[in-house]
Amino acid sequence: MSYTILLIEDNQDMAENITGILELAHYNVKYAPNGKIGVSMAQKDPPDLILCDIMMPELDGYGVVHILSNSPETADIPFIFLTAKADRSDFRTGMNLGADDYITKPFDGLDLLKVVETRLKKSELLKLKYGNKPDDVSTFFSKARELREFQKLSKNRPVRHYKRKDLIFMEGQNPNDLYHIEKGRVKTYKINYDGKELITGIHSVGDFLGYVPLLEERPYNENAEALEEVSIAVIPKADFLAIIYSSKDVARKFIKLLSNNLEEMENRLLDIAYQSVRQRVASALLKIHDQFLHTGQDAIITIARRDISNIVGTATESLNRTLADFRDEKLIEISGEGLKIINKAKLEKILH
């Protein structure tokens, strides 16, 4: 694979020297003579890695990394500072702004290539879609152990098996592991003072469970229960925290995952507050339907009516009436096996 490196350096002689070294190693080098041009080039055509001088006129290296690290399109690009400044406070400033590494001038060409190669390897590791499939997660953790800071991580990830209605964890319990679903579906839910259950999420193959309490070092604030036969890989707390605290890039991946989950929860709460029961039922069926298809399973929805009503936030009787209406309108089919959407387009129109 040919990697593209963006070099931002105002010293022409230094830029030519670095470019020559990188091109000998078969890297494709793009050059920007100052910070403003460098930011523009990175935003228009994101490179695989950025080498950037600190002391530059108009926009210095700190300004460049600040702008790029705050943009979703460029935040994950490995960023290495080139600097003649060896003071630790300068290093700390750059790292706090989002830099991944430093190379102090003058430097040896081999040192430059080693740092670049290491950062590109880590970047490739973090591009794995480890949140989607069991094999991706296994690859992620095995690849992570090839890197020096991950070599001491545990090599064993046991798999636990649960039957339908088995609890995986309970509200108030202290977390010891990160869970990754390899087979089946799990619901997470809370119970209010009246004993009413509110489902906070339906999770399927590829989803992580329990990482927020691990990060915040607090007990679980919800319950997790198997909706069917479930297989879950158990990642020890020490492994998970070691990766999170050893790499800001991995931490950023989980922060994005957390942000997506929070956004989904906010949207659900807004739906419950402002949508009709009919709209909420249609929305829930569509999401469950897409989730079943995503996991490669049959499109028949087999989740219990009680659980669907707890997702929707309505009584089971109201859910049954709405489902009967959808059946009469030929939007869904209802059989002993479960529910099946037969007119997705019309069901989607109910949401608008």
PEQUIZI-V437358 format. One line per field, one symbol per residue. ss: DSSP state (~ for helix, > for strand, _ for the rest). phi: phi as a letter, one per 30 degrees, with the letter a starting at -180 (. if undefined). burial: b if it has 16 or more other C-alpha atoms within 10 Angstrom, else e. A space follows every 10 residues. Layout:
ss=???
phi=???
burial=???
//
This chain:
ss=___>>>>>__ _~~~~~~~~~ ~~~~___>>> >>__~~~~~~ ~~~~____>> >>>_______ ~~~~~~~~~_ _______>>> >>>____~~~ ~~~~~~~___ >>>>____~~ ~~~~~~~~~~ ~~~~~~____ ___~~~~~~~ ~~~~___~~~ ________>> >>____>>>_ ______>>>> >>>__>>>>> >_____>>>> >>>____>>_ ~~~~~~____ __>>>>___> >>>>>>~~~~ ~~~~~~_~~~ ~~~~~~~~~~ ~~~~~~~~~~ ~~~~__~~~~ ~~~~~~~~~~ ~~~~______ >___~~~~~~ ~~___~~~~~ ~~~~~~~~__ _>>>____>> >__~~~~~~_ __
phi=.cccccccad dddddddded dddddicdcc cbdadddddd ddddbeddab cbdddbdibd dddddddddc cedbdcdebc dcacdcdddd ddeddddkdc abbcddbded dddddddddd ddddeddddd ccbeddddde dddedddedc ddddccbdcc cbceiddcab ejdddbbccb dcaibbccab bdddidcbdc accbejdcbi ddeddchbdd cacbbddadb cbdcceeddd ddddddbddd eddddddddd dddddddddd dddccdeedd dddddddded dddddicddd dcddeedddd ddibdddddd dddddddddh cbcbbddkcb dcbddddddd dc
burial=eeebbbbbbb eeeebeebbe ebeeeebbbb bbbbbbebbe bbeeebbbbb bbbbbbeebb bbbbbbbbbe eeebbbbbbb bbbeeeeeee beebbebbbb bbbeeeeeee ebeeebeebb ebbebbeeeb bbbbeebebb bebbbeeeeb eebeeeeeee ebeeebbbbb eeeebbbbbb bbbbbbbbbb eeeeeebbbb bbbbbbbbbb bbbbeeeebb bbbbbbbbeb bbbbbbbebb eebbeeebbb eebbeeeeee eeeeeeebee bbeeeebbbb bbbebbebbe bbeebeeebb bbeebbbbbb bbbbebeebe ebbbebbeee bbbeeeeebb beeeeebeee ee
//
